[in-house]
Amino acid sequence: MKRYLIALAVLCTISISVSYAQELTKGGNLLNVGVGVEPGFGFNVSYDYGLVDTWGPGIFTIGGFAGLQSRKLTKSGFVDYRTNHIALAVRCSYRYQISDSFEVFGVAMTGFGSHSYSKHFDNENKAFWAVPIVGCRYTFASNISVFGEVGWSLSWLNGGLSFSF
């Protein structure tokens, strides 16, 4: 887990000589496409819409989240099995722009998750909360950014690309 945290720190502190201002504003859209690790490996897509910018120095967003995660587990004295998780959620975030190209944010999510198992277990479908998630986003092109998140959605560590439009 330590190496994943180091990789996230490096991702959040990438320095490029050209800076692009890409602050998310009211009415702005942000599409995040990422991968999650720890535990297992997964893919996720999230969307943020700039909703309110009058609640202080940052902006409040609302959007959605969809993800798929898979992992193989071994129980001592028991058979190996694979578990798959699918989640659909409503996502709210508060984003604060630190510099022209760097922002930090906090996320809360609630939604529905489906868990399936490959061996002798009952499948589960249940509601879930994902709080707190903290992250950062670094813009390196006019509408493309990298992001990293720590907190529970489907994985403890998520990262990928963001597209502003």
SVG drawing of the C-alpha trace seen along z (x, -y; Angstrom):
<svg xmlns="http://www.w3.org/2000/svg" viewBox="-29 -34 38 60">
<polyline fill="none" stroke="black" stroke-width="0.4" points="0.0,0.0 2.9,-2.3 4.1,-2.2 0.6,-3.2 0.6,-6.2 4.0,-7.2 2.7,-6.9 -0.3,-9.0 1.9,-11.7 4.1,-11.7 1.0,-11.9 -0.3,-14.9 3.0,-16.8 4.0,-16.4 5.6,-19.6 5.4,-20.8 6.9,-24.1 3.8,-25.3 0.8,-26.1 -2.8,-26.0 -5.6,-27.6 -8.6,-25.2 -10.6,-26.0 -14.0,-24.2 -16.7,-27.0 -20.4,-27.0 -22.0,-25.3 -18.7,-23.5 -18.4,-19.8 -15.6,-17.4 -15.4,-13.8 -13.0,-11.5 -11.8,-8.2 -9.7,-6.2 -8.4,-3.0 -8.5,-1.9 -6.2,0.4 -6.1,1.8 -8.0,4.1 -8.2,5.6 -8.1,3.7 -11.0,1.8 -12.2,-0.8 -14.3,-3.8 -15.9,-6.8 -17.3,-9.8 -18.9,-13.1 -18.9,-16.4 -21.1,-19.4 -20.2,-22.8 -23.4,-23.7 -22.7,-26.3 -19.8,-28.7 -21.1,-31.1 -20.3,-28.9 -16.8,-30.2 -13.7,-30.2 -14.3,-26.8 -17.1,-25.3 -19.7,-22.6 -20.3,-20.0 -22.8,-17.2 -22.6,-14.2 -22.4,-10.5 -20.1,-7.5 -19.9,-4.1 -17.3,-1.5 -16.3,2.2 -13.8,3.9 -12.6,7.5 -10.2,9.4 -9.1,12.9 -9.2,14.0 -7.8,17.0 -9.2,18.0 -7.0,20.2 -8.2,23.7 -10.8,22.8 -11.1,22.6 -9.9,19.7 -12.7,17.5 -13.2,14.3 -15.4,11.4 -16.7,8.7 -18.2,5.4 -20.3,3.0 -21.3,-0.4 -23.6,-3.2 -23.7,-6.3 -24.5,-10.0 -21.3,-12.0 -21.0,-15.4 -17.7,-17.3 -16.3,-20.5 -13.3,-21.7 -10.7,-24.4 -8.3,-25.8 -4.8,-26.3 -3.0,-27.5 -3.7,-28.0 -3.2,-24.3 -3.7,-22.5 -6.8,-21.9 -7.8,-19.8 -11.2,-18.3 -13.3,-16.3 -16.0,-13.9 -19.1,-12.2 -21.0,-9.4 -24.0,-7.3 -25.4,-4.6 -26.1,-1.0 -23.6,1.8 -23.8,5.3 -21.3,8.0 -21.0,11.4 -18.8,14.3 -17.5,17.2 -17.9,19.9 -20.4,21.0 -21.4,17.5 -24.6,15.6 -24.6,12.5 -25.2,9.2 -27.0,6.1 -27.0,3.1 -26.8,-0.6 -23.5,-2.1 -21.9,-5.4 -18.5,-6.5 -17.2,-9.2 -14.7,-10.7 -12.7,-10.7 -10.0,-13.4 -8.1,-14.0 -6.2,-16.4 -6.2,-17.3 -3.3,-18.7 -4.0,-20.3 -1.3,-19.9 -3.2,-20.8 -6.0,-23.2 -8.7,-20.6 -6.9,-17.5 -5.8,-16.8 -4.5,-14.0 -6.3,-13.2 -5.7,-11.1 -8.1,-10.1 -7.7,-8.4 -10.8,-7.0 -13.4,-4.3 -15.5,-4.1 -14.7,-0.7 -10.9,-1.0 -8.9,-2.9 -6.7,-4.5 -8.0,-5.9 -6.3,-7.8 -6.6,-8.7 -7.4,-11.4 -10.0,-14.3 -11.5,-16.0 -13.1,-19.5 -15.7,-20.7"/>
</svg>
